[in-house]
Amino acid sequence: MKRNLIYLGLKVTAFLLLLFFLIPAGCGFNTVGRMKHSPALMEQYREKTFSKQLS
């Protein structure tokens, strides 16, 4: 029983470390996960002249 509690505690600790350190670190870069305003794209939207390019 004591061994199971230790194992559960290690699993919870590993989960909290992942949650609080690794996951937010991946979202901290300016190039990932952020939306950026693009006047050129807005103009294409208004004029309905979208290019077929995906980038």
N, C-alpha and C positions, 0 to 999 in steps of 0.2 A: 504494500500500500504506500509506504513511504517513497519507494522508488518511482511509482507512478506519479506522485505529486512532484517530485523533482523533475521528472521528464516533462510534465505539463508546464511547470515553471520555466523550463528551458525553451519550450515551444512558444510560450507567451512572450518571453523576453526577446526571442528572435523575431517574432512578429512585430513587436513594438519598435525594435531597431530598424527593421525594414520600413515600417510605416513612417517613422519620424526622421530618418536620415537618408535613406536611399531614394524613396519615391519623390520627396520634394526637391532633391538635388537634380533629378532629371527634368524638372519643370523650371529650373532657375535660369536657363539660358535664354537669351533674347531672341534666338532664331527658331525656337521650338515652342509651339503651343500658344502663339500670340497672333492676334490679327493686326494687320497694319493697313492704314488708309493709303489708297492709291488713287490719286486724281486721274491718272490716265485710264485706269480701269473703270472709274466712275463715268468718265466721258464716253467710253465704249458702251457702257450700259445705257446711257441716255440716247446715244445715236443708234443703238442696236447694231453695232458693228463688231461683234465679238470675233476674235480670231479662234481658229480651231486648235490652238496650241495649249497643251497642258504642261504646266511647270510648277 
